[in-house]
Amino acid sequence: MKKMQILAKVDAHVENCVALVAMLGLLVSTLNTIVCKESEIDKSYLCCGPPFSKEPKSMETLPLEEHETILSAWFKQACTTNASMDGHHLKEKALHVAAHLGINSFQASNGWINCFKKRHDLVYKTMLGESSIVNPETVMDWTSEELPKIINGYRSKDIFNNDETGLFYNLLSSKTLTYKGDSCHDGTKSKQRVTVLLGCNADGIEKLHPLEIGK
């Protein structure tokens, strides 16, 4: 049973605590602990939002429920655009909606974010895009047969390997919040990048100064 529900029953049975303990099936010490932490529980309730229940809603919970509804609709819409989102984006939007609704007591804490994710079955997933597949047998054949012939007669410190890579400095995270069970694909990625040439010797002792090509 939720702590807020327990506190509500305590208020209704304040003159008959013995019967209340029997009805709830709790230890007296457990009930006393919940009652002593009533202010902390109320604060957490305001920050994290109300749990889903079929009990009549009070006027105080209506703004929080509207906040939850708006935020959930926004998240669903964002998912249809394949936008990358994390806890920071969710927090910013939650605070914006709360300010619009005039919920001054709302705080988008880490606890609230975790509760929101649980209420809506949200998880972090890696966004899948195009990927190239290299035949492992081809790699094994080259490293075992061709490579020894190439480096024969050279010391490890005199063997260098260079390779170029793209540095996408405006690229968003490959992980995003999404619903459990949904497939996860990325949308349009930023193409802004520079090309970097990196190199070092086989011993890993000497690293070449990186070369950069780009605007």
C-alpha positions as CSV (number, residue, x, y, z in Angstrom):
1,M,0.0,0.0,0.0
2,K,1.3,3.5,-0.9
3,K,2.5,5.6,2.0
4,M,0.1,8.5,1.0
5,Q,-2.8,6.1,1.3
6,I,-1.6,4.9,4.7
7,L,-1.4,8.4,5.9
8,A,-4.9,9.1,4.7
9,K,-6.2,6.1,6.6
10,V,-4.3,7.3,9.7
11,D,-6.1,10.6,9.5
12,A,-9.5,8.8,9.2
13,H,-8.8,6.3,12.1
14,V,-6.8,8.6,14.4
15,E,-8.9,7.5,17.4
16,N,-8.5,3.8,16.8
17,C,-4.9,3.0,16.0
18,V,-5.1,-0.6,17.2
19,A,-7.8,-1.4,14.6
20,L,-5.9,0.5,11.9
21,V,-2.7,-1.6,12.5
22,A,-4.7,-4.8,12.2
23,M,-6.5,-3.6,9.0
24,L,-3.3,-2.5,7.3
25,G,-1.3,-5.6,8.3
26,L,1.6,-3.5,9.4
27,L,3.9,-3.5,12.4
28,V,3.3,-0.8,14.9
29,S,6.9,0.4,14.5
30,T,6.4,0.6,10.7
31,L,3.3,2.7,11.0
32,N,5.0,5.0,13.5
33,T,7.9,5.5,11.1
34,I,5.6,6.4,8.3
35,V,3.7,8.9,10.5
36,C,6.9,10.5,11.8
37,K,8.0,11.0,8.2
38,E,4.7,12.5,7.0
39,S,6.3,15.8,6.0
40,E,9.0,14.1,3.9
41,I,6.5,11.9,2.2
42,D,4.2,14.9,1.4
43,K,7.2,16.7,-0.1
44,S,8.2,13.7,-2.2
45,Y,4.6,13.3,-3.3
46,L,4.6,16.9,-4.6
47,C,8.0,16.5,-6.4
48,C,7.4,13.1,-8.0
49,G,3.8,13.4,-8.9
50,P,0.8,11.4,-7.7
51,P,0.7,7.6,-8.3
52,F,-2.0,6.3,-10.6
53,S,-5.1,5.2,-8.6
54,K,-8.8,5.0,-8.9
55,E,-9.5,7.1,-5.8
56,P,-11.2,10.5,-6.2
57,K,-8.7,13.2,-7.0
58,S,-8.5,16.3,-4.8
59,M,-8.1,19.8,-6.3
60,E,-4.4,19.9,-5.2
61,T,-3.6,16.9,-7.4
62,L,-5.3,18.2,-10.6
63,P,-2.4,20.5,-11.7
64,L,0.1,17.7,-11.2
65,E,-2.0,15.3,-13.3
66,E,-2.4,17.9,-16.0
67,H,1.4,18.3,-15.9
68,E,1.8,14.6,-16.3
69,T,-0.6,14.4,-19.2
70,I,1.1,17.3,-21.1
71,L,4.6,15.9,-20.5
72,S,3.5,12.4,-21.6
73,A,1.9,13.7,-24.8
74,W,5.0,15.8,-25.6
75,F,7.3,12.7,-25.1
76,K,5.2,10.6,-27.4
77,Q,5.3,13.3,-30.1
78,A,9.0,13.6,-29.7
79,C,9.5,9.9,-30.2
80,T,7.7,10.0,-33.5
81,T,10.4,12.4,-34.8
82,N,13.2,10.1,-33.7
83,A,14.6,12.9,-31.6
84,S,17.4,12.0,-29.1
85,M,16.3,12.6,-25.5
86,D,17.9,12.0,-22.1
87,G,17.1,13.0,-18.5
88,H,18.3,16.5,-19.1
89,H,15.9,17.2,-21.9
90,L,13.0,15.6,-19.9
91,K,13.9,17.8,-16.9
92,E,14.0,21.0,-18.9
93,K,10.6,20.3,-20.5
94,A,9.1,19.3,-17.1
95,L,10.1,22.5,-15.5
96,H,8.8,24.5,-18.5
97,V,5.4,22.9,-18.3
98,A,5.3,23.3,-14.5
99,A,6.0,27.0,-14.8
100,H,3.3,27.3,-17.5
101,L,0.8,25.6,-15.1
102,G,1.9,27.7,-12.2
103,I,3.1,24.7,-10.1
104,N,5.7,26.6,-8.1
105,S,6.5,23.7,-5.7
106,F,7.5,21.3,-8.5
107,Q,11.1,20.2,-8.7
108,A,12.3,18.0,-11.5
109,S,14.6,16.0,-9.3
110,N,16.4,12.8,-10.2
111,G,13.8,11.0,-8.1
112,W,11.0,12.5,-10.1
113,I,12.7,11.6,-13.4
114,N,13.1,8.0,-12.2
115,C,9.4,7.8,-11.1
116,F,8.3,9.3,-14.5
117,K,10.3,6.6,-16.3
118,K,8.8,3.9,-14.2
119,R,5.2,5.2,-14.7
120,H,5.6,5.3,-18.5
121,D,7.9,2.3,-18.9
122,L,10.8,4.3,-20.3
123,V,14.3,2.9,-20.8
124,Y,17.6,4.1,-22.3
125,K,18.4,2.4,-25.6
126,T,21.2,2.8,-28.1
127,M,19.9,4.3,-31.4
128,L,20.6,2.0,-34.3
129,G,21.7,3.4,-37.7
130,E,23.5,2.0,-40.7
131,S,26.5,-0.2,-39.9
132,S,29.1,-1.9,-42.0
133,I,29.8,-5.6,-41.5
134,V,33.4,-7.0,-41.9
135,N,33.8,-10.7,-42.5
136,P,35.8,-12.0,-39.4
137,E,37.4,-14.8,-41.5
138,T,38.9,-12.2,-43.9
139,V,40.4,-10.3,-40.9
140,M,41.8,-13.5,-39.4
141,D,43.4,-14.6,-42.7
142,W,45.0,-11.2,-43.2
143,T,46.4,-10.9,-39.7
144,S,47.8,-14.5,-39.7
145,E,49.1,-14.7,-43.3
146,E,49.6,-11.2,-44.9
147,L,50.6,-9.0,-41.9
148,P,53.6,-11.2,-40.8
149,K,55.1,-10.8,-44.3
150,I,54.7,-7.0,-44.3
151,I,56.3,-6.4,-40.9
152,N,59.0,-9.1,-41.2
153,G,62.5,-7.6,-40.3
154,Y,61.1,-4.5,-38.5
155,R,61.2,-3.8,-34.8
156,S,57.9,-3.1,-33.0
157,K,58.9,0.5,-32.2
158,D,59.5,1.2,-35.9
159,I,56.1,-0.1,-37.0
160,F,53.5,2.6,-37.2
161,N,49.8,2.5,-38.0
162,N,47.8,5.5,-39.2
163,D,44.1,5.8,-39.7
164,E,41.7,8.6,-40.3
165,T,38.4,9.1,-38.4
166,G,35.6,11.7,-38.5
167,L,35.2,13.9,-35.4
168,F,31.5,14.8,-35.3
169,Y,31.6,17.6,-32.8
170,N,27.9,18.4,-33.0
171,L,26.6,14.8,-32.8
172,L,24.1,14.0,-30.1
173,S,24.2,10.9,-27.9
174,S,23.5,7.5,-29.4
175,K,21.3,6.7,-26.5
176,T,17.8,8.0,-25.9
177,L,14.8,7.6,-23.7
178,T,12.1,5.5,-25.3
179,Y,9.3,3.1,-24.4
180,K,10.0,-0.6,-23.5
181,G,9.4,-2.9,-26.4
182,D,9.6,-0.1,-29.1
183,S,12.2,-0.3,-31.8
184,C,14.7,2.5,-31.6
185,H,16.0,4.2,-34.7
186,D,17.9,7.5,-35.0
187,G,16.7,10.5,-37.0
188,T,18.8,13.0,-39.0
189,K,22.3,13.3,-37.6
190,S,24.5,16.4,-37.7
191,K,27.0,16.1,-40.5
192,Q,29.3,18.8,-39.1
193,R,32.7,17.2,-38.6
194,V,36.4,17.4,-39.1
195,T,38.7,14.6,-40.3
196,V,41.5,13.6,-37.9
197,L,44.5,11.4,-38.7
198,L,45.8,9.5,-35.8
199,G,48.9,7.2,-35.5
200,C,51.2,5.4,-33.1
201,N,53.8,2.7,-33.2
202,A,53.2,-1.0,-32.4
203,D,54.7,-0.6,-28.9
204,G,52.2,2.1,-28.1
205,I,55.1,4.3,-26.8
206,E,55.2,6.9,-29.5
207,K,52.1,8.7,-30.6
208,L,52.1,10.9,-33.7
209,H,50.7,14.4,-33.4
210,P,47.1,14.3,-34.8
211,L,46.5,16.0,-38.2
212,E,43.2,17.7,-38.8
213,I,41.4,18.5,-42.0
214,G,38.3,20.6,-41.9
215,K,36.7,24.0,-42.1
